[in-house]
Amino acid sequence: MKSSGEGNANGKIILMGEHSVVYGKPAIAFPFQPTHVTAEITDHAYEKLRSGYFVGPLAKAPKSLENIKTLIHQLRHDFSTPPVQITISSTIPAERGMGSSAAVAVAITRAFFDWLNRPLSSKLLLNYVNYAEKISHGNPSGIDAAATAGDEPILFQKGATFETFPINISAFLIVADTGVKGKTRQTVKAVAKRFEQDAQTTGRLMNELGDLTLKAKNAILNNQAPYLGELMNAAQKNLAALQVSDQTLDNLITVANQNGALGAKLTGGGKGGCMIALASDYKTAKKITTALTNQGAKATWIQELGVYQYA
């Protein structure tokens, strides 16, 4: 056992397939490196948490941190360890669809195993993270755990094994936070109601979103950034037709496109949360982020994508 252990995780965004994934269509999640979590584990006289949300005995942590409390108890139980202090530092905004809770669980689990000086397999890591995610989300898909722990895009579909593939596209991905908490539960319910009222139209929109997702995967593999941008714009039209976008998202998406984006769309559940845009070069990406900030975005990030180097 070491004197301290450290673990890291990145954020995630849904690139394509929001909402349609609920109905069995494919979706793509991207690990998002500019946002991240770091966790440190050290010996302590009692279980203590130090974070931006709470500092004090873990037993007195608010209910919103129950996932952390449960995860730590399970890890300590499985390895019969003394009490620990957990220090968490995060730049991932909570409740924005960027995988904050999963990333925290990934970072804590990695820190714990680093502290034990034990190897940690991907399978065991995901087991612990999904255990914690059940506390946060009830029945998680597992995609947040996989995306925040990995470094490749993931194609996922209900009932199928996750498929990773290389980032093979020369472009820059921009994420902007509206500053409004996402309303995934409400939008999923609203879309379900639309399905009841008009199954034909809603089903068509879902099928198209699924097709756009598969085309997006091929665009990424074949380094077709302008085409990927077109697909993102087409997906946004369908998401708007499903009424999961809102004026704040629409405004930021329009601003991104007016400032040179190849394409732009909401990411996640909609009605708040974040939007994403694709740029062909860093200069354009910076221009877009400046325009988004001027238009009211609370935070912006840029991730450089790249062409996969085949061995």
C-alpha positions as CSV (number, residue, x, y, z in Angstrom):
1,M,0.0,0.0,0.0
2,K,1.3,3.5,-0.9
3,S,1.0,6.6,1.1
4,S,-1.4,8.1,-1.4
5,G,-3.1,7.1,-4.7
6,E,-4.2,9.2,-7.6
7,G,-6.8,8.5,-10.4
8,N,-8.0,10.5,-13.4
9,A,-11.0,10.4,-15.7
10,N,-12.2,12.6,-18.6
11,G,-15.7,13.9,-19.5
12,K,-17.8,12.7,-22.3
13,I,-20.3,14.0,-24.8
14,I,-22.9,12.3,-27.0
15,L,-21.9,13.1,-30.6
16,M,-24.9,11.6,-32.3
17,G,-28.0,9.5,-31.5
18,E,-29.6,11.3,-28.5
19,H,-33.1,10.1,-27.8
20,S,-33.2,7.7,-30.7
21,V,-30.9,5.5,-28.6
22,V,-33.8,5.0,-26.2
23,Y,-35.6,3.3,-29.1
24,G,-32.9,0.9,-30.0
25,K,-31.0,3.0,-32.5
26,P,-27.2,3.5,-32.4
27,A,-25.5,6.4,-30.8
28,I,-21.9,7.7,-30.6
29,A,-20.2,8.9,-27.4
30,F,-16.9,10.8,-27.4
31,P,-14.4,10.9,-24.6
32,F,-14.0,14.6,-24.0
33,Q,-10.5,15.3,-22.7
34,P,-10.7,19.1,-21.9
35,T,-12.9,18.4,-18.9
36,H,-11.6,16.0,-16.3
37,V,-11.7,14.7,-12.7
38,T,-8.7,13.9,-10.4
39,A,-9.2,11.9,-7.2
40,E,-6.6,11.4,-4.5
41,I,-6.9,8.7,-1.7
42,T,-4.9,8.9,1.5
43,D,-5.1,7.2,4.9
44,H,-7.2,9.1,7.5
45,A,-8.6,8.7,11.0
46,Y,-12.1,8.5,9.6
47,E,-13.8,8.5,6.2
48,K,-13.5,12.1,4.9
49,L,-14.4,13.8,1.6
50,R,-12.9,16.9,0.2
51,S,-14.6,18.3,-2.9
52,G,-16.1,21.4,-4.4
53,Y,-19.6,20.3,-3.2
54,F,-18.8,19.1,0.3
55,V,-15.9,18.9,2.8
56,G,-16.3,16.8,5.9
57,P,-17.0,13.3,7.2
58,L,-18.3,11.1,4.4
59,A,-21.1,9.9,6.7
60,K,-22.5,13.4,6.7
61,A,-22.2,14.0,2.9
62,P,-25.5,15.0,1.2
63,K,-27.7,12.5,-0.5
64,S,-26.5,13.8,-3.9
65,L,-23.1,12.2,-3.1
66,E,-24.6,8.8,-2.1
67,N,-22.9,7.2,-5.1
68,I,-19.4,8.2,-3.8
69,K,-20.3,7.0,-0.3
70,T,-21.5,3.7,-1.5
71,L,-18.5,3.2,-3.8
72,I,-16.0,3.9,-1.1
73,H,-17.7,1.5,1.3
74,Q,-17.7,-1.2,-1.3
75,L,-14.0,-0.8,-2.1
76,R,-13.1,-0.7,1.6
77,H,-15.2,-3.8,2.2
78,D,-13.7,-5.7,-0.7
79,F,-10.1,-5.0,0.3
80,S,-10.5,-4.6,4.1
81,T,-8.7,-1.3,4.2
82,P,-8.6,1.4,7.0
83,P,-10.6,4.6,6.6
84,V,-9.5,7.0,3.8
85,Q,-9.7,10.6,2.8
86,I,-10.9,11.2,-0.7
87,T,-10.0,14.5,-2.4
88,I,-11.8,15.3,-5.6
89,S,-11.1,18.0,-8.1
90,S,-13.3,18.3,-11.2
91,T,-13.8,20.6,-14.2
92,I,-16.8,18.6,-15.5
93,P,-20.0,20.6,-14.9
94,A,-22.6,18.5,-13.2
95,E,-26.0,17.7,-14.8
96,R,-24.9,18.8,-18.3
97,G,-24.8,15.3,-19.9
98,M,-21.0,15.2,-19.7
99,G,-20.6,12.1,-17.5
100,S,-19.7,13.9,-14.3
101,S,-20.9,11.2,-11.9
102,A,-19.3,8.3,-13.9
103,A,-16.0,10.2,-14.2
104,V,-15.9,10.8,-10.5
105,A,-16.4,7.0,-9.9
106,V,-13.7,6.2,-12.5
107,A,-11.2,8.6,-10.8
108,I,-11.9,7.3,-7.3
109,T,-11.6,3.6,-8.3
110,R,-8.4,4.2,-10.1
111,A,-7.0,6.2,-7.1
112,F,-8.1,3.5,-4.7
113,F,-6.2,0.8,-6.7
114,D,-3.2,3.1,-7.1
115,W,-3.2,3.5,-3.3
116,L,-3.4,-0.3,-2.9
117,N,-0.6,-0.6,-5.5
118,R,-2.7,-3.2,-7.2
119,P,-3.4,-3.6,-11.0
120,L,-6.8,-2.7,-12.2
121,S,-8.4,-4.3,-15.3
122,S,-10.8,-2.4,-17.5
123,K,-13.5,-5.0,-16.6
124,L,-13.1,-4.6,-12.8
125,L,-13.0,-0.8,-13.2
126,L,-16.3,-0.7,-15.1
127,N,-17.8,-3.1,-12.6
128,Y,-17.2,-0.7,-9.8
129,V,-18.2,2.4,-11.8
130,N,-21.4,0.8,-12.9
131,Y,-22.1,-0.2,-9.3
132,A,-21.8,3.5,-8.3
133,E,-23.8,4.6,-11.4
134,K,-26.8,2.5,-10.3
135,I,-27.0,4.7,-7.2
136,S,-26.9,7.8,-9.3
137,H,-29.1,6.7,-12.3
138,G,-31.0,3.6,-11.3
139,N,-30.4,1.6,-14.5
140,P,-27.4,3.1,-16.3
141,S,-26.5,2.1,-19.9
142,G,-22.9,1.8,-19.0
143,I,-21.9,4.3,-21.7
144,D,-20.8,7.1,-19.3
145,A,-18.6,4.6,-17.5
146,A,-17.0,3.4,-20.7
147,A,-16.6,6.8,-22.3
148,T,-15.1,8.6,-19.2
149,A,-12.7,5.7,-18.7
150,G,-11.5,5.4,-22.3
151,D,-9.9,7.5,-25.1
152,E,-11.8,6.3,-28.2
153,P,-15.3,7.0,-29.6
154,I,-17.9,4.4,-28.7
155,L,-20.8,3.2,-30.9
156,F,-23.5,1.8,-28.6
157,Q,-26.9,0.3,-29.1
158,K,-29.4,-1.3,-26.7
159,G,-28.6,-5.0,-26.2
160,A,-25.4,-4.9,-28.2
161,T,-21.7,-4.9,-27.1
162,F,-20.1,-1.4,-27.1
163,E,-17.9,-0.9,-30.2
164,T,-14.9,1.4,-30.0
165,F,-13.3,2.9,-33.1
166,P,-10.4,5.3,-33.7
167,I,-10.8,9.1,-34.0
168,N,-9.7,9.4,-37.6
169,I,-10.8,13.0,-38.4
170,S,-8.9,16.2,-38.7
171,A,-11.2,18.7,-36.9
172,F,-11.8,20.5,-33.7
173,L,-14.8,19.7,-31.4
174,I,-16.3,22.6,-29.5
175,V,-18.6,22.2,-26.5
176,A,-20.5,25.1,-25.0
177,D,-22.4,25.0,-21.7
178,T,-25.7,26.9,-21.7
179,G,-25.5,27.3,-18.0
180,V,-28.9,25.5,-17.7
181,K,-29.2,22.1,-16.1
182,G,-30.2,19.5,-18.7
183,K,-33.7,18.0,-18.4
184,T,-33.1,14.5,-19.7
185,R,-35.8,12.8,-17.7
186,Q,-38.4,15.3,-18.8
187,T,-37.4,15.3,-22.5
188,V,-37.4,11.5,-22.6
189,K,-40.9,11.4,-21.2
190,A,-42.0,14.2,-23.7
191,V,-40.6,12.2,-26.6
192,A,-42.4,9.1,-25.4
193,K,-45.7,11.0,-25.3
194,R,-45.0,12.2,-28.9
195,F,-44.6,8.6,-29.9
196,E,-48.0,7.8,-28.4
197,Q,-49.6,10.7,-30.2
198,D,-47.9,10.3,-33.6
199,A,-46.0,7.1,-33.9
200,Q,-45.4,7.4,-37.7
201,T,-43.7,10.8,-37.6
202,T,-41.8,10.2,-34.4
203,G,-40.7,6.8,-35.6
204,R,-39.4,8.3,-38.9
205,L,-37.4,10.9,-37.0
206,M,-35.9,8.2,-34.9
207,N,-35.0,6.0,-37.8
208,E,-33.3,9.0,-39.5
209,L,-31.3,9.8,-36.4
210,G,-30.1,6.2,-36.3
211,D,-29.0,6.4,-40.0
212,L,-27.3,9.7,-39.4
213,T,-25.3,8.1,-36.5
214,L,-24.0,5.3,-38.6
215,K,-23.1,7.7,-41.4
216,A,-21.3,9.8,-38.8
217,K,-19.2,6.8,-37.7
218,N,-18.1,6.3,-41.3
219,A,-17.4,10.0,-41.8
220,I,-15.1,9.9,-38.7
221,L,-13.3,6.8,-40.0
222,N,-12.8,8.3,-43.4
223,N,-11.7,11.7,-42.3
224,Q,-14.7,13.5,-43.8
225,A,-15.1,16.5,-41.4
226,P,-17.4,18.7,-43.7
227,Y,-19.7,15.7,-44.2
228,L,-19.8,15.0,-40.4
229,G,-20.8,18.6,-40.0
230,E,-23.7,18.2,-42.4
231,L,-24.8,15.1,-40.5
232,M,-24.7,17.0,-37.2
233,N,-26.9,19.8,-38.8
234,A,-29.3,17.2,-40.1
235,A,-29.5,15.5,-36.6
236,Q,-30.2,18.9,-35.0
237,K,-33.2,19.4,-37.4
238,N,-34.7,16.1,-36.2
239,L,-34.0,16.9,-32.6
240,A,-35.7,20.2,-33.0
241,A,-38.6,18.5,-34.6
242,L,-38.8,16.3,-31.6
243,Q,-39.0,19.5,-29.5
244,V,-36.1,18.6,-27.3
245,S,-34.1,21.7,-28.3
246,D,-34.9,25.2,-26.9
247,Q,-34.3,28.8,-27.7
248,T,-31.0,29.0,-25.8
249,L,-29.6,26.0,-27.6
250,D,-31.0,27.1,-30.9
251,N,-29.3,30.6,-30.5
252,L,-25.9,29.1,-29.7
253,I,-26.2,26.6,-32.6
254,T,-27.0,29.4,-35.0
255,V,-24.1,31.5,-33.7
256,A,-21.7,28.6,-34.2
257,N,-22.8,28.0,-37.8
258,Q,-22.7,31.8,-38.6
259,N,-19.1,31.8,-37.4
260,G,-17.8,29.1,-39.6
261,A,-18.8,25.8,-37.9
262,L,-19.0,22.8,-40.2
263,G,-22.1,21.8,-38.2
264,A,-23.6,22.2,-34.7
265,K,-26.2,20.5,-32.6
266,L,-27.3,19.9,-29.0
267,T,-25.7,17.1,-27.1
268,G,-27.5,15.1,-24.4
269,G,-31.1,15.3,-23.3
270,G,-31.7,18.8,-24.5
271,K,-33.8,21.7,-23.0
272,G,-30.6,23.0,-21.5
273,G,-27.2,21.3,-21.0
274,C,-24.7,21.7,-23.7
275,M,-24.3,22.1,-27.5
276,I,-21.5,21.0,-29.7
277,A,-19.9,22.3,-32.9
278,L,-17.3,21.1,-35.4
279,A,-14.6,23.3,-36.8
280,S,-12.0,22.6,-39.6
281,D,-9.1,24.4,-37.8
282,Y,-8.1,25.9,-34.5
283,K,-8.5,29.5,-35.6
284,T,-12.1,28.9,-36.6
285,A,-12.7,27.0,-33.3
286,K,-11.5,29.9,-31.3
287,K,-13.6,32.3,-33.3
288,I,-16.7,30.1,-32.6
289,T,-15.9,29.9,-28.8
290,T,-15.5,33.7,-28.6
291,A,-18.9,34.2,-30.4
292,L,-20.6,31.6,-28.2
293,T,-19.2,33.3,-25.0
294,N,-20.4,36.7,-26.3
295,Q,-23.8,35.1,-26.9
296,G,-24.1,33.9,-23.3
297,A,-22.4,30.5,-23.1
298,K,-21.3,30.0,-19.5
299,A,-18.2,27.9,-20.5
300,T,-16.6,26.6,-23.7
301,W,-14.0,23.9,-24.4
302,I,-12.1,22.9,-27.5
303,Q,-10.8,19.3,-28.2
304,E,-8.5,18.7,-31.1
305,L,-9.4,15.5,-32.9
306,G,-6.9,13.8,-35.1
307,V,-6.1,11.3,-37.8
308,Y,-5.4,7.8,-36.5
309,Q,-1.8,6.7,-37.2
310,Y,-1.9,3.1,-38.5
311,A,1.0,1.0,-37.5
